[in-house]
Amino acid sequence: MRVRVAGAVAALLLGVGAAGCGSSGGSDGAGRSDRPVLAADRARTQLQELVDGTTGALTPAVRSADDAFRSVPHEGGLSRKNDGTAQLTLRRYVLTKIAAGKQPQLLSQLRAYWKGRGYTLSDESSGTVAGARTPDGLGVSVTIGVPGNVTVVADALVKDPGSTEPFGPAPSPLPTGKDGGPDALPRFEDPAWS
């Protein structure tokens, strides 16, 4: 239960942060988003491709692990009522250690890749966060945490699937930390990155 609640809270926080990502992530005063609402299966495919393309753009390649797809119901406007949509999120953890001196290179490679794909960039001056919005309304962000962990998150607005994990658990279980939650900290050395 703790992992499900933690995943829902993380996805909710991502949704709040991603809403400001690019001009297509906003909503009007009534809470209506200008992002398209996708069918969950279509969004799943597109989010997987977005995360695969993002980490695949890194040269040399990095090791990673995916969490489960997670959804959090979207509350519209000031009424805070569920509007029938949800934020569907896929999170990928980079398990290759990225040295502090290599972090700007990582973000630069990702921004160049996204720009080349025609995505709208955000957070262009940040040294710890990079984000973009695809022309069809999907969001992607990369965050470098305090211990140097790198997390890629892709999100889309979907019809509410009615489940926190609409596609089941993570494809391969993430290692478990001392607190019982997933351990997504990098543990693999690479001479080019670490």
C-alpha positions in Angstrom: 0.0 0.0 0.0 2.9 2.4 0.9 4.4 2.0 -2.6 1.0 2.7 -4.3 0.5 5.8 -2.2 4.1 7.0 -2.8 3.7 6.4 -6.5 0.4 8.3 -6.6 2.0 11.2 -4.7 5.0 11.3 -7.0 2.8 11.2 -10.1 0.7 14.0 -8.6 3.7 16.2 -7.9 5.0 15.5 -11.4 1.6 16.5 -12.9 1.8 19.8 -11.0 5.3 20.4 -12.2 4.7 19.3 -15.7 1.7 21.6 -16.1 4.0 24.5 -16.3 6.3 22.7 -18.8 5.9 24.6 -22.1 3.0 26.6 -23.4 0.8 23.6 -24.2 0.7 22.4 -20.6 -1.5 25.1 -19.2 -5.1 25.3 -18.3 -7.6 28.1 -18.1 -9.2 29.4 -14.9 -11.9 26.7 -15.1 -9.3 23.9 -15.0 -9.7 22.9 -18.7 -6.3 21.8 -20.0 -5.4 22.6 -23.6 -3.5 19.3 -23.7 -5.3 16.6 -25.7 -6.9 13.7 -23.8 -5.5 10.4 -25.2 -6.8 6.9 -24.9 -4.7 5.1 -22.2 -3.3 2.4 -24.5 -2.2 5.0 -27.1 -0.7 7.2 -24.4 1.2 4.1 -23.0 2.8 3.4 -26.4 3.7 7.1 -26.9 5.1 7.5 -23.4 7.3 4.4 -23.8 8.6 5.7 -27.1 9.2 9.1 -25.6 11.2 7.7 -22.7 13.1 5.2 -24.9 14.0 8.0 -27.4 15.1 10.3 -24.6 17.5 7.9 -22.9 18.5 6.5 -26.3 19.8 9.9 -27.2 22.5 9.7 -24.6 25.9 8.8 -25.9 27.4 6.6 -24.7 24.4 4.6 -23.6 23.3 4.5 -19.9 21.7 1.7 -17.9 18.2 2.3 -16.6 15.1 0.7 -15.1 11.5 1.6 -15.5 8.8 2.0 -12.9 5.2 1.0 -13.6 2.9 3.3 -15.5 1.0 5.3 -12.9 -2.1 7.4 -13.1 -3.5 10.1 -10.8 -7.0 11.5 -11.4 -7.0 15.1 -12.6 -9.1 17.6 -10.6 -10.5 20.4 -12.7 -10.6 24.0 -11.7 -11.5 25.5 -8.4 -14.2 22.8 -7.7 -11.4 20.2 -7.2 -13.8 17.6 -8.7 -12.5 14.7 -10.8 -13.0 15.8 -14.4 -12.8 12.3 -15.8 -9.2 12.5 -16.9 -5.9 11.4 -15.3 -2.2 12.1 -15.6 -0.5 9.0 -16.9 3.1 8.8 -16.0 6.1 6.6 -16.9 9.3 7.1 -14.8 12.7 5.8 -15.8 15.6 5.8 -13.4 19.1 6.1 -14.8 21.2 3.5 -13.0 24.6 4.6 -14.5 26.4 7.0 -12.1 26.7 10.5 -13.7 29.5 12.5 -12.3 28.8 16.2 -11.4 31.1 17.4 -14.2 29.2 15.2 -16.7 25.7 16.4 -15.8 25.7 19.5 -18.1 26.8 17.2 -21.0 23.8 14.9 -20.2 21.3 17.8 -20.2 22.8 19.3 -23.3 22.5 16.0 -25.2 18.9 15.7 -24.2 18.0 19.3 -25.1 19.6 19.0 -28.5 17.7 15.7 -29.1 14.3 17.2 -28.1 15.0 20.4 -30.1 15.8 18.3 -33.2 12.5 16.5 -32.8 10.6 19.8 -32.7 9.7 19.7 -29.0 9.1 22.9 -27.1 11.9 23.2 -24.5 11.5 24.5 -21.0 14.0 25.0 -18.1 16.7 25.7 -20.6 19.0 27.5 -18.2 18.7 25.0 -15.3 21.7 22.8 -14.5 19.5 20.2 -12.8 16.3 20.0 -14.8 15.4 19.8 -18.5 11.9 19.5 -19.9 10.1 19.5 -23.1 6.6 19.2 -24.6 5.9 17.2 -27.8 3.8 18.8 -30.5 1.0 16.4 -29.6 0.9 17.4 -25.9 3.1 14.8 -24.1 5.5 16.1 -21.5 9.0 14.8 -20.7 11.4 16.0 -18.0 14.8 14.9 -16.7 15.8 15.8 -13.1 19.1 15.4 -11.5 18.7 14.8 -7.8 21.0 15.8 -4.9 23.0 12.5 -4.8 23.4 12.6 -8.6 20.5 10.4 -9.5 18.8 11.0 -12.8 15.1 10.5 -13.4 13.3 10.7 -16.7 9.5 11.2 -16.5 7.1 11.3 -19.4 3.4 12.2 -18.9 0.2 12.5 -20.8 -3.4 13.4 -20.1 -5.7 10.4 -20.5 -9.3 9.3 -19.8 -9.2 8.2 -16.2 -8.5 4.5 -16.2 -9.7 4.1 -12.6 -6.5 2.5 -11.4 -3.2 3.8 -10.0 -1.4 1.1 -11.9 -3.6 0.6 -15.0 -1.1 -1.7 -16.8 0.1 -3.7 -13.7 3.4 -3.5 -11.8 6.8 -2.4 -13.1 8.2 -4.5 -15.9 11.1 -5.6 -13.7 10.9 -4.9 -10.0 13.2 -2.1 -8.9 15.6 -3.0 -6.0 14.1 -2.3 -2.6 15.7 0.3 -0.3 16.0 0.1 3.5 12.7 1.9 3.9 10.9 -0.7 1.8 10.4 1.6 -1.2 12.1 1.3 -4.5 15.9 2.0 -4.7 16.5 4.0 -7.8 19.9 5.4 -7.0 22.6 4.8 -9.6 25.0 2.0 -8.9 26.8 1.2 -12.2 30.1 2.9 -13.1 30.9 4.0 -16.7 34.3 5.5 -17.6 32.6 8.1 -19.9 29.9 9.2 -17.4 31.0 8.4 -13.8 
